[in-house]
Amino acid sequence: MSDCLTILVAEDDYLIQGMLEDALTEAGFRPQILSSAEEAATVLKSGLYEFRALVTDVNLKGTTSGWDLARLARERAPDFPVIYMTGTAADDWARLGVPNSILLTKPFAPAQLVTAIAQLLNTGGPTG
């Protein structure tokens, strides 16, 4: 499958990783799933893949948060599509999230993730 459909995913919960992988694969994307923001940042910086979007949990194991990972992605490409996932940090999105991103509050339906990615890829930003 082409790298033009590759989605970078940072999520440290293996059950959620499986759900994300299934949802993204069924939607025609190629998920590259990593368990920490540090790992995701390394892969992002490597240039091995041409990622189309970032899907990141906000609270990840390690010293780097999903907020930090999204800022790194935006340093590389100012309009890079970012979808945050969180169960507890939704109130911090306005303060810590990058502009024109989407936040999904856990638990969410897999279709919500696919819709969020499609929305950002098709319009360049969220609506509403």
Buried (B, 14 or more C-beta within 10 A) or exposed (E): EEEEBBBBBBBBBEEBBEBBBEBBEEBEBBBBBBBBBBBBBEBBEEEEBEBBBBBBBBBBEBEBBBBBBBBBBBEEEEEBBBBBBBBEBBEBBEEBBBEBBBBBBEEBEBEBBBBBBBBBBEEEEBEE
